[in-house]
């Protein structure tokens, strides 16, 4: 009897978690809310020092130079 109750509680809890987490995927941004995404604080390059540091780390790790859109990994294959 205890195992049946435990399984039932776990099934209900799992269903509740699935129902709550699936609701997040259906949220749509309204046109008047899109201005928040164009705010300066939402830009990934708003801090020049952090951008330069991140790019230095990226290019040092990848052994490549140039922009991020450049193909290849710095081995000279392309």
N, C-alpha and C positions, 0 to 999 in steps of 0.2 A: 504494500500500500504506500509506503514512504517513497519508493522509487518511482511509482506512477505520479505521485504529487510533484516530485522533484523534476521529472521530465516535463510535466505540464507547465510548471512555473518557468522552466528554461525555454520552452517553446513560446510561451506568451511573451517573455522578456525579449527573445530573439525577434519575434514578430513586431514588437513595439520599436525596437532599435531599427529594424529595417524600414518601418513605416516613417519614422522620424527622419532618418537619414536620406530617404528617397525624396522627401519634400524639398530638400535643398537644391536638387538638380532642376527643378521646374521654375525657379525664380527667374524672372526676366527683368532686365533693367529698362526702366521707362525713359523716354526721350529727355524729360526734364531732369533725370538723375545722372545723365551721362556727362554733365559738366564736371562732376566730381572726379572723373577719370582724366580730365584735361588739366587738373590743378598742378601747380608746379611741384608739390610734394609727391605726386604720383610718378614723376619722371625718373627713370632709372639712372640718368646721368646728371642729376641735380647737384651732386657733390663731385667736383672735378678731381679732388685728391683721392677719393675712394675709387673713382672710375680708373684713374691712372694706376693705382695700386692693384686693382683687380685685373686690369689688362696686362700689367707687368707679370703678375703671378700666372695668368693664363698662358702668355707667350713663353715664359720661362719653362713652364711645365710641358708645353707642347713643342718646344724647340722650333717655333715658327715666328716669323715677323710679318707685319702687314695687318690689314684689316681682318675683322672676324669673318667677312664674307669671302675671303680668299680660300679657294679649294686646296686640298692637300694638307699634309701634316708637317711640312717643313723638311721632308726627306728628299725633295727634288723630283718626286714621281710625276708631278703634273707639269 
